[in-house]
Amino acid sequence: MAAQAVHHFRLRELQPLLKASAPRTAPKVKLPNPFIARKNPESGRWAPPKYSLRQQADLVKRARQSNLLHLLPAGPKLAPSVLQQAREAAIASSSASAEAEAAHEETEVGLAAQEIEWEGEVKERVVAGAHVGNRLYAGKKRMFKGHKWERTLEKRTAKRKMLLESMPARIQRFRTVYKRRRPNPLSVPLASKSGKLPF
């Protein structure tokens, strides 16, 4: 099922060439890349990509499942570096039976052996920290604002640790001071200096 989706995509893109009656002997077929926007040289206007990002992601996912990633063009959902690795792996393995079957199906139209060269430049985004899985805080000196308890957590933890280390001595000191200061309930209260009543 996944391989069929990729092969249907290729046949759909080759349809304009299949309708042309003139036979093609060129080793490579040049086609506009349907995954990126294209500028019309006559009108100077930009045409949007033929396939949406969701459709591209779905095609890439299916191509990965069937090991046919090298048959797709580069785009926002398939970086040129990843595509190059997939091509090298496909050449090295040379056990692409699904590709051979697809080629056999395409021999009816005479474009089985021809390699497609997709026109258009795909700019690969370089995101800092993507290779380690930390894209959000990569290249930042400190964390974003966050909550106040998150910002002060380190200082509070250090203070709490310091206080807990000397806690037994502090408890003992507090208890002795408290006992010294506590008034004795059996002692006679001191007479007030002024002879006036308190009320």
ZIGI-V33835 format. One record per helix or strand. SS is the DSSP state (hx for helix, st for strand). FROM is the first residue (numbers start at 1). LEN is the number of residues. If there is no record, write none. Layout:
BEGIN
SS:FROM:LEN  SS:FROM:LEN
END
This chain:
BEGIN
hx:2:18  st:28:5  st:38:2  st:46:2  hx:53:13  hx:69:3  st:75:1  st:78:1  hx:80:14  hx:97:10  st:115:5  hx:130:3  hx:148:4  hx:153:13  hx:167:15
END
